[in-house]
Amino acid sequence: MTDSAKESLRQAALFYHENPQPGKLEIRATKPMANGRDLSRAYSPGVAEACLEIKEDEANAARYTTRGNLVAVVSNGTAVLGLGNIGALASKPVMEGKAVLFKKFADIDCFDIEVDESDPEKLADIVCALEPTFGAINLEDIKAPDCFIVERICRERMNIPVFHDDQHGTAIVVGAAATNALHVAGKKFEDIKIVSTGGGAAGIACLNMLLKLGVKRENVWLCDIHGLVYEGRTEDMNQHKAAFAQKSDLRTLDDVIEGADLFLGLSGPGVLKPEHVAKMTKRPIIFALANPTPEIMPDLARETAPDAIIATGRSDFPNQVNNVLCFPFIFRGALDVGATEINDAMQVACVEGIAALARATTSAEAAAAYAGEQLTFGEDYLIPKPFDPRLSGVVSTAVAKAAMETGVAKRPVEDLDAYKDKLDANVYKSALLMRPVFQAAATASRRIVFAEGEDERVLRAAQAILEETTETPILIGRPEVITARCEKLGLEIRPERDFNIVNPENDPRYREYWGTYHQLMARRGVTPDIARAVMRTNTTAIGAIMVHRDEADSLICGTFGEYRWHLNYVNQVLGGEGLHPHGALSMMILEDGPLFIADTHVRSLPSPEELARTAIGAARHVKRFGLEPKIAMCSQSQFGNQAEGSGKRLREAIAILDSEPRDFCYEGEMNVDAALDEHYRNMVMPGNRMSGSANVLIFAHADAASGVRNILKMKADGLEVGPILMGMGNRAHIVTPSITARGLLNMAAIAGTPVTHYG
């Protein structure tokens, strides 16, 4: 990297830390503080009640305070990254960053605490005194051997988990990577010879973890800057190194590397030479973890051993050993069951969970976060990526289970499956709201045809459908393309074996399909030649014909192209069955709950009759999610204050709704703020028929509905489920090009629900 490039990166990093406000953390209140009543509850006199409950039973602290979800990241700055002893204050950006990772990956609140104390026993005293405040302690960047002393004292005296991440976090991820590297190499822990460089905290912890996984102590050869750690050596020794001392006359790395299966480097750049690699076994495993420059660069190692399996600590090479795969999730599991410690069983459970996840099919979310990378289990993909959203559910649940089984959980969870579902719901924002829909879909095995069957998102959704539902996906696309993409993406599914396909270029039903399409469209200007061309090139029309012919139960299309283009062909084929699209409904999942928006796509300027049908359809669909619909008819007009325009059409729609008894609440016409703010609505229209906040907003212009939908997506981090095409009897849904694989899975669940479930 050039000097100018390095300076550019440096300035970018400094700008990131300084703007828009200094640092990476802030504190936000979780309860309202809007009036005197709130103040009296948050502080005096109401706060005394919570204090007395905790005095009565200390376990109540997890119920009435943040302690049960609060971790301290504690450092004295004596061994910060590769920077060394830079002091407590200079370590603060690292500790703030660690806190951000806790929040991002496991929704754990965190305070960073930098302590200006170099005496390990005094530092331990300070940490122990913090126990009333925190649910767990993450020790960070404390030099060896002081870190061993601090952790030992804290573990002995404290009744909450204490975890030195530089040791155990690194060890856990190394353990997971080694587990899978041996799987790829066809070797076993009990058989391998390990040579390690680096006798610091992380190196010793990694070796201890490998012993727990089955490595024999006599097969471990530890070297440091002075050479081999051997029996009788006195230079730079401590009890932790001495535990790995070999009874041998060998003295150097060059002497002991002969026949090594695994090199574990946690030392410094250039320690492992090509001639050392040449002495290792076939299919050598090289973990060169020194940062930023590893013990040997991967390309140099492969020049000597092309079959080597390599991991580093860097993000620009495959198999980055990154502690973020571990520490958020081991703490998540420990906190949730009120663990008093993080023991060996919990650490091994973490290893096994991480390793197993890498061997599973890669998630669509991880693939999107690491676009262009090959995320298929093998020598270049031994451990999952940090942004794999399944880590929380898989690893935290494994840790919680191990804590309960070993008797260190003070608050064991009753149902581990439900616990995992809750964790997944925190990651997949739609999971909790979609549960009733998935449950309803499970009562019938419906056939869902995807028009864009070659799309990566569709392929990932098809894999998930087969894993998580009783539905049968049908993909329209070329079989050789679908097969090749499944292989490239590391998906287990294959055409014909796991799902049916329709090949537009060569399908035995082609004549029947174009004949059916021509029959439907003959008096609308479609000739046989046009029908033949459409059935060769238009996958949306092909899918609609399949639904029409009862070869599929529902069509999903629209991953590319314009919504109304797809709607035209859906309506051509299925509209003749007495079905008429009358609106598109999008569920926007926001921080404070779901908000449904309609009509976002179908009618640019809906009539009063269409608006009434949209309200009826929206109410029906909202109930599918287990929610009680509260529908606001939204306009710039407010309860009749504008005679013409959208207000007039909405008033006429409300009159249509009023003409018959309805089993849902609706009100309008009104402004959006009145729909969402009960207090304001009661000011402008006392005695209105809606209580609380509306959860469905229906607009008289598609421009308004679509605009609100997109603003919520882009500026409020809203996650969309939909759009749901109403009026088509659940026989077709048109998505938008921005949809994700998870969004397609959600739409498949909606399409997979028999129409009888929602009227």
Residue, then its C-alpha position, 0 to 999 in steps of 0.5 A: m500500500t502506498d504512503s498516500a493510500k495509508e494516509s487516506l485510510r488514516q484520515a478516513a478512520l479519524f473522520y469516522h471517530e470524530n463525526p457527526q459527534p465524537g466517539k462511537l457511543e451514546i446513552r439513550a433512555t428506554k422509558p419516557m420522560a415527558n411529564g411529572r408522572d414519568l419523573s415520579r416513577a423514574y426517580s423519587p418517589g417511585v424508584a424506591e419501590a424497585c430499590l426495595e424489591i432488589k434489597e429483598d431479593e438480589a435476583n430482582a436486579a435483572r428484572y427492574t434494572t439494566r444489569g441483566n443485559l449490561v456488560a463492562v469492557v475493562s482494560n488498563g491499556t497495557a496490550v492494545l491490539g498490536l500497539g502495545n502498552i499505550g495506556a488506559l486513555a489511549s485504549k478508549p477507542v478500542m473499548e468503545g468499539k468493543a461496546v458497539l460490537f456487543k450492541k450490534f451483534a447481540d443487542i447487549d448494552c455495554f459500558d467501556i471502563e478504562v482503568d489507570e492501574s498497572d498492578p494486576e491485583k489492584l486492578a482485580d480489586i477495582v473490577c470486583a468492586l463493580e459487580p453490583t453494576f454489571g451482569a458480566i465482565n469482559l476483560e480486554d487488552i491486559k498484558a500477559p501474565d497480568c491478565f491471568i492474575v486479574e482473571r483468576i482473582c475476579r473469577e474466584r471472587m465474583n458471582i458473574p461471568v468474567f471472560h478475558d476475550d483476548q484469551h478465550g475469545t481467540a481460543i474459541v474461534v481458533g477451536a472452531a476453525a481448527t475443527n473444520a480445518l481437520h474436517v477438510a483435511g481428513k484428520k483428527f485432533e487426537d492424532i495431530k502434531i501442533v507447533s505454536t509460536g507465541g507464549g502470550a495469553a492468547g497463545i496459551a488459551c488456544l492451546n488449552m482449548l485444543l487440549k479440551l477438543g482432544v489434542k494430546r499434550e505431548n503432541v504440542w510444541l510451544c515456541d516463543i522468542h527464545g525458542l522451544v519451551y522445554e523442561g528445565r528452561t528458566e528464561d522468560m518462563n511462567q507456570h502457563k508456559a511450563a505446562f507445555a514444556q517438552k522433554s527434548d534436546l530440540r531448541t528451535l522452531d526449525d528443529v520442531i516443525e518437522g512433521a507438524d500437522l498444524f502451525l498456530g502462530l500468535s507471535g509476529p511477522g515472518v516467523l514461519k519461513p517457506e522452508h518450515v512449511a516444506k517440513m510440515t505434513k501433506r495438507p498442512i494447516i497454517f493459522a498465521l494470526a499475527n496482526p497486521t502482518p501474519e507469521i507467513m503471508p498466505d500466497l507465500a505459504r501456498e507457493t511451498a504447499p499448494d494444498a495448505i489450509i490457511a487462516t489469518g487474523r486479516s479480513d482481506f484473506p479467507n478464514q479471518v479468525n475474528n473474536v466477534l464470532c464469539f464474544p457477543f454470543i457467549f455473553r448473550g447466552a450467559l446473561d440470558v440464563g443468569a450464569t455465574e461463570i463462563n465455564d469450559a462446557m460453555q466455551v466448547a459449546c460455542v466452538e461447536g456452534i460456530a463450527a457447525l454453522a460454517r458447515a451449514t448452507t450460507s445464509a442469504e444475509a451473509a452472502a449479501a454482506y460479503a458479495g462476491e466472496q465464495l461462502t461455501f464450506g471448504e478450505d477457504y470457508l472454515i468459519p462463518k462470517p461475522f454478519d451471518p445473522r444465524l450466529s446469535g440463535v445458534v451459538s447463544t442457544a448452545v451456550a445457554k444450554a451448556a450453562m444449564e446442563t452444568g448447573v451455573a444458570k440461575r435463571p434457566v430458560e424453560d424452552l430452548d426452542a422458544y428461546k432460539d426463536k426469540l433470538d432469531a426474531n431479534v435478528y430477523k425483524s419479521a420473524l415474530l410477526m410472521r410466525p402466525v403466517f408460517q403456522a397457518a401455511a404449515t397446515a397445507s402443502r402448497r405449490i409456489v412457482f417463482a417466475e425468476g427462478e435463476d435469481e440468487r435470492v430465489l434460489r436461497a429462498a427455495q433452500a429456506i422454503l424446503e428447510e422451514t416450510t411444507e411448501t413445494p417451490i417450482l422454479i422457472g429457469r434453465p436447469e443448467v444455469i440453476t444447477a451451476r448457481c446452486e453449486k457456486l452459492g454452496l446451496e444443497i438443493r438441486p433441480e428435479r431432486d429437490f424441486n421442479i423446474v419449468n425450462p422456458e427454452n425446452d419444456p414438454r408442456y410448451r404447446e399446452y401452455w401457449g395454447t392455453y394463453h392463446q385461448l385466453m387472449a385470442r380476442r385481445g389481439v394475441t395471435p398464435d405466434i405472439a402466444r408462442a413467443v410469450m410462452r418462450t420469453n415471459t416467465t411471469a406469464i408462464g407462472a400465471i398459466m401454471v396457476h390457471r392450469d392448477e399446476a401451481d397454487s400461487l405465483i411469486c414474481g417481480t424480483f426485477g422489472e416494473y410492478r405494473w408490467h408484471l401485474n398486466y400479465v397476472n391480470q390477463v391470465l388470472g383476472g378472468e377467474g373472477l379475481h380482480p386486483h384492488g390494492a397492494l399492502s406493505m407491512m413496514i416493521l419499525e422499531d416500535g412495531p408494524l405499520f401497514i401501508a396501502d395501496t402502494h402499487v395497483r391503483s394510481l387514483p383509486s375510486p371510493e369503491e376501490l378504497a373501500r375494498t382495499a380497507i376490507g382486504a387490508a383488515r383481512h390480511v392484518k388479522r393473518f398476522g395476529l393483529e387487530p386492524k385499526i385502519a386510518m383513511c389518510s388524506q390532506s383533508q381532516f374530517g371534512n375540512q376540504a370539500e374536494g380532492s382525496g378527502k371527498r373520495l375517502r369520505e365516500a369510501i367510508a360511507i360504503l364501509d358504513s353501509e354494512p357491519r364491519d368486524f374491524c375499526y376504521e376512521g377518517e379521513m384524517n392526516v397521518d399525524a392524527a392517525l398515529d397520535e391519539h391525543y392529537r386526534n381527540m383534539v381535532m375530532p373528539g369522540n372519534r371511533m378509533s382508540g390508540s394509534a392506527n396500524v393501517l394507513i390507506f391513501a387515496h393516491a398511490d404516490a402518497a402510499s408509495g412515498v410513505r413506504n419508501i421513506l420508512k424503508m430508507k430513513a426509519d430503517g423499516l423492513e418491508v414484508g410485501p407488497i401483498l397483492m389483494g384481490m387475487g385470492n392469494r394466487a399471485h403476488i408481485v414483489t419489488p426488485s429490492i426484496t431480499a431472500r428472507g423477504l421472498l421466504n416471507m412472501a412464500a409463507i403468505a402465498g402458502t396459506p390457503v385462502t380459507h385461512y383469511g377469507 
